[in-house]
């Protein structure tokens, strides 16, 4: 599935293709730029630098892969239009091809930055990642030093955000086959500074103590909740949430993602949530 099809925008997109062949790239492992949401900081074209407009929603993701119709798994917005594109990463070389974009008028200053960024992003680039992994610089492999500077989006902290439960990974049978279960209802969690957690289990509201440790675990206390009868998928959501919140769980944070693995290891359910 393409980036723009996820947004439901393929039907209104216009194609932009750079038409270059893939290069061999530098020796060694691929530069780890995939799986990160990158925020445009500036773009330099013909020696002139343009800063990303303040308070813009500009962001880019690079996911290697392509789609015959153009607009692969990678994309983002750097003005007011949504873009999809194919990306190849090899060593320290990143190539963008077959970019497609919606065609809304943005107005200045968004339109100027969007036009300059779009001109710079197409084609082959030499990739440089800062030592802390927070700053990414893409320099055009051919040209006069045209480049793009991006910064990584900071991870959401565990405490504070509303974590909307999107689903669970559960195991079935002696072979422990994984399956995905979509969450139902208004299931969410919110961890608080005073060592608590509250939210909704799918149909019942709840609260409990939640003690985090440096080893990446959180220990939940006894759950206090309302007592509505929960049927169907909402009932299954509540059952799985209670399993995950029973005692100690391992937690992992992405940029906007949270996973909680029940304390009984690989056989236990995994709760998946995103920050709102």
HELIX and SHEET records of a PDB file:
HELIX    1   1 UNK A    3  UNK A    7  1                                   5    
HELIX    2   2 UNK A   10  UNK A   12  5                                   3    
HELIX    3   3 UNK A  110  UNK A  121  1                                  12    
HELIX    4   4 UNK A  232  UNK A  244  1                                  13    
HELIX    5   5 UNK A  265  UNK A  267  5                                   3    
SHEET    1   A 7 UNK A  14  UNK A  16  0                                        
SHEET    2   A 7 UNK A  93  UNK A 101 -1                                        
SHEET    3   A 7 UNK A  82  UNK A  90 -1                                        
SHEET    4   A 7 UNK A  74  UNK A  77 -1                                        
SHEET    5   A 7 UNK A  59  UNK A  61 -1                                        
SHEET    6   A 7 UNK A  37  UNK A  45 -1                                        
SHEET    7   A 7 UNK A  48  UNK A  51 -1                                        
SHEET    1   B 5 UNK A  14  UNK A  16  0                                        
SHEET    2   B 5 UNK A  93  UNK A 101 -1                                        
SHEET    3   B 5 UNK A 123  UNK A 129 -1                                        
SHEET    4   B 5 UNK A 135  UNK A 140 -1                                        
SHEET    5   B 5 UNK A 147  UNK A 152 -1                                        
SHEET    1   C 9 UNK A 177  UNK A 182  0                                        
SHEET    2   C 9 UNK A 163  UNK A 172 -1                                        
SHEET    3   C 9 UNK A 188  UNK A 192 -1                                        
SHEET    4   C 9 UNK A 196  UNK A 200 -1                                        
SHEET    5   C 9 UNK A 205  UNK A 212 -1                                        
SHEET    6   C 9 UNK A 217  UNK A 220 -1                                        
SHEET    7   C 9 UNK A 248  UNK A 253 -1                                        
SHEET    8   C 9 UNK A 257  UNK A 262 -1                                        
SHEET    9   C 9 UNK A 270  UNK A 275 -1                                        
SHEET    1   D 6 UNK A 177  UNK A 182  0                                        
SHEET    2   D 6 UNK A 163  UNK A 172 -1                                        
SHEET    3   D 6 UNK A 188  UNK A 192 -1                                        
SHEET    4   D 6 UNK A 196  UNK A 200 -1                                        
SHEET    5   D 6 UNK A 205  UNK A 212 -1                                        
SHEET    6   D 6 UNK A 224  UNK A 225 -1                                        
END                                                                             
